[in-house]
Amino acid sequence: MEQNPLARLKRGALSLVSDEELAKKLASGRVLRVKLGVDPTSSDLHLGHSVVLTKLRQFQDLGHTAVLIIGDFTAMVGDPSGRDSTRPTLTADEVKANAATYQEQAFKILDKSKTELRFNSEWLTPFMRDHLLDTLKRHTVQQVLAREDFKKRISENSPISLLEVMYPLMQGYDSVAVKADVELGGNDQLTNLLMGRKMQVDAGQEAQVALTVPLLVGLDGEKKMSKSYGNSIGLNDAPNDMFGKTMRVNDSLMLDYYTLLTDADLDAVKAEHPMKAKKALARLLVGKYHGAAAADAAFAYFESTFSKKEQPVIAAGEEKKVSQTVLSKIIAEVAGGSGSEARRLIEQGGVQIDGVKVTVDGPVKDKTAFTLKVGKHKFFKISLTPQA
């Protein structure tokens, strides 16, 4: 049975302020302005970023307008958002480059025709000049320091810059500037979203609804998904890599991934065998970002390479033994890249022969046929005997 609009939008939500207000706005028949502000701090998006973008797309599918705000001004301020220290600020050139890549990847999820793209330097530059002092009079230090990340840093005697303290006011003013009906964010942003509600009321506007979603746990099963933690699945990952990484998701997190990243029937997922459900999830995600044909191909590759243990056979010329030089040449040939990149993979412990890790200085056995593993997901059956 198809979910009603409110139930669909509440799926996976962590907090909603408030249910009654959102129901009223949806019932009004108006096209709502649904705001998501993002600071382009990175050029690479991953599935963790896609959680809130997927929620924004749900509003679009119901006929509402997504207002995607690129924080080109706030990215040069630095919001810790749950971090233990000040987030590094970015230069204008870094922000511009990241913003272009962010848009390209965000529109893999969002409907571009129903998206209003804005940059908050448009209003924050004059705001800082003309309205900052009046705004500061209306808000207290206690309001801002109520954020959990600030309280934690105060308890640890970790410094908090005055610029960071002003960040919630800037994000709140974004909501005033675009007249947001709803604002979305991760659960680390709730205090900032509530600040937007108060600032809208001060400006004579109707308060926005604040809806937050959880932070997606990464492949390590513990920390939030982050490229810096090495536990992420990138939106630009190659199909085979995206499929293989998804198969590494902890079984205990499967339902969360389905809930936050798909519209799949959760009861059906619960009734399915975990391995089958995980393969279905991997196909859904690869299909979403690379298309159905790529999803089918990635599934077939995984089945033949991992499930059936059938590695592709690669002939490596006329060499008769595996020296370090020969091994680098083989890796470069079958996995791509240069000889120096192959050596770096070996140094990082990312190469195995017949299940044994290869080291740069360690001996490589004389073999004419073996299984080569490169990285976490690539397997090759190597034959050093010349092809006929």
Protein Blocks (a to p, Z undefined) as FASTA:
>chain_A
ZZdfklmmmgopabdcdfklmmmmmmnopacddddddddfbfbdcfklmmmmmmmmmmmm
nopacdddddfklmmnopakhpabdcddddfklmmmmmmmmmmmmmmmmcfklcccddfk
lmmmmmmmmmmmmmmmmpcfklmmmpmklmmmmmnopacdfklmmmmmmmmmmmmmnopa
bdcddfklmmmmmmmmmmmmmnopacdddddddddddfkomaccdfklopaccfkbcfkl
mmmmmmmpcfklmmmmmmmmmccdfklmmmpcfklmmmmmmmmmmmmmnojklmmmmmmm
mmmmmmnopacdddebjafbdcfklmmmmmmmmngpafklmmmmmmnopaceehiacdfk
bccdddfbdcddehjlbccdddfbdcZZ
